[in-house]
Amino acid sequence: MAFKLPKLPYDYKALEPHVDAKTMEIHYGKHHAGYTAKLNAAIKDTPLAKKKIEDILKKASKHGAGVRNNGGGFYNHSLFWSVMSPNGGGEPKATTKLGKAMAKSFKSYDAFKAEFSAAAGTRFGSGWAWLCARKSGGLFITSTPNQDNPLMDCAEKKGTPILGLDVWEHAYYLNYQNRRPDYVAAFFNVINWDEVSKRYNKATK
């Protein structure tokens, strides 16, 4: 297999009450596992099987729907689990490169939360909300449909995702039903800012 389902960095129940254990179990064990298996099937015996997922996604529009959708699903969820933590929440440290960049880009943490929440809340249907880094160090917020992401050549706004929130109904419906704004608000309590900061540093070095 070219790609393996990454190990979940915490127990299914670790993010409760913000993300319930049953949703985590289904989301990781069924959805993410499914994207991984279908991606591997789509690239089997092709040159893509030897490429990094980031390089595949950068030319997603040229590889067909199976690679685009399942490659995005594999990458997006792998990032999603890593940027959450049972010890998460709060704000990024003001003295870090990320903290300084966020202050410059959004002026305040509350302003960042408002813009990110709007991106997640107004994405019609299924998709993702993203905080992304530009090579120059700047930050921007965007959203994408389905399993697309800003790495893809077909993305409306392109950059390196450092924080992502899944707003497909399978990510929250068992616990929040149709209350997506409540789910979005809960997400801020589990953000792993140390991991987001590491991703920012890597994207901008």
N, C-alpha and C positions, 0 to 999 in steps of 0.2 A: 504493500500500500504506500502511495506517495505521501498521504497526509493521515495523521493519527488524531483521534479525538483527544484534546488536551485534558489532563487531569483537573478536575474541579478543585480549586484551592481552599475549599472549606466544605463543611457538611451541608446537606440540603436544607437543614433547619437553621443554619448559622445566621441568616439574614432576617429572620423573623423579628418583629411582626411586619417588617416592611415588605419582604418578599417571602411568601409562605413556602413551606417545605414541599408540598405536593406540586405546586407550580414549578419549583426548581427541579424536582425529579423528572417531571414530564418535559420541561423545556430543555434541560441538558441531555437527559437520557434518550429522548425520542426525537425532538426537533434538531438539536445540534448534531446528534449522532446520525440522523438521517441526512442532513446536508453533507456531512463528512463522507458517508458511504456513497452518496450520489455523485459527489465531486470526483471521488476516486474512480467511479465507474465511467464518468464522462471523459476523463483524461487518460484512461488506461491505454497503454500501447501507443501513446502519442508523445511528441517532444515536451508537452506541458507537464508530464509526470516528473520531469527532472528540474522543473523551475520552482522558485519560491512563490508563495501565494501572492505576495505583493506584486511581483513581476507579471503574474497571470492577470491580476485585476487591472493593472495599468493599461492592458489592451483587451479589456473585457468585451468590448463591442465586436471584436474580431473573432471571438471564440464560440459564439452561439449561446443560446439561452440556458442550456444545461450548465455550462461552465460559469456563466455570469451569475445565475441565481444561486447555485450551490456553492460556488467559490465565495460569493459574497456572504452567504449564510455561514460558511465555515469560518471565515475571517472575522466577521462582525461579532459572532458569539464568542469566539476566542478572546477578543478584546473585551467584550462585555463582562465576562466573568472576572477578568483580571482587574478591572477598574472598580470593582465593588469589594467590600470587606466588612466583616462583622465589627471591626474597629474603625470604620469609616465615618464620614460626616465632617462637620466643621468647614473650615476654609483652607485653601492652600496657604502655606507659610509665605508671609509677605516678603521675606528676605531671599526666597529662592528665585531662580530665573523665571519659573512659571508664575509665581506670585507677582513679580514685577511686570511681566508681560500682560497678565490679566488686569492689573491696575491701569496699565497704559491703554489696553484695548477696550475695557468695559467701565473704567472709572471706579466702580465699586462691585463688591461681591453680590449685593442685592440686584444691581443692574444686570450682572451676568445671569443670575438665577431667573430673572424675569424674561430675558431674551431666550435663554435655553428652554424654559418652560413653554414659552410661546411657540418655539420651533417644534417641540414635542407635541404640544396640544393641538396645533393647527395642521399637522401632517394628516391629510385626508387618507383614510383607509390604513393600510399597513405600511410600516416603514421605520425609520430611525431618525433620531436627533443626534447631532454631532458637535463637539468642540474640536476644532482642527488647528493645526499649526502650519504656517507658511515657512519656507526655508529661510526667509528673511527674519523670522522670529515673531512675526505678527500672528494674532489669533482671530478666528472667526467662527461663528455658529451657523449651521445650516441643517437641513434635513433632506433625506433621500427616500424615494419610494421602495417598497418591497425589500430586497436584500442588497440593493445598491449601496455604495459608499463613496466618499470623496476621493478615494484613490483611483477610481475608474475613469477611463477616458471619456465615458459618456455622462459623467457627473456634471451638474449645472455649475457647481463651485468645487474646485479641486484643491486638495491639500492633504496633509497627513492626519488622520483621526487620532486623537489622544484620549478622548472620552466619548462614549456612545451610549445611547439609551434606546432599547428595543421597545417600540410602541405597537408591535403586532399584538392583537388581542390575546394570543396564546401566552404572552409574557405576563399578563395581569388579570385575565378575566375570572379565574377561579376565586380570587380574593376581592377584586375591586369591581367586578362586573363591567358596567359601562362607564365607570367613574375614572376615566383616564387621568384627569387632573389630580386626583388623590394619589394615584400611582406615581405620577411624575413628581409630586411633592415629596413622597416617601423616598424616592431615589436619592435625594440630596443627603439623606441620613446614612447612606451606605457607600458614598463615593470614597474610593481609596486614592486620596490626593497624592500620596507618595508614589504610587504607580503612574498616575497621570503625569506627575512631574518628571519621572524617569523617561516616559514616552516623549514628553516635550523636549527634554535635553537631547535625546537621540535624534529627534526630527529636525532639530535646529543646529546641530554641531557641524 
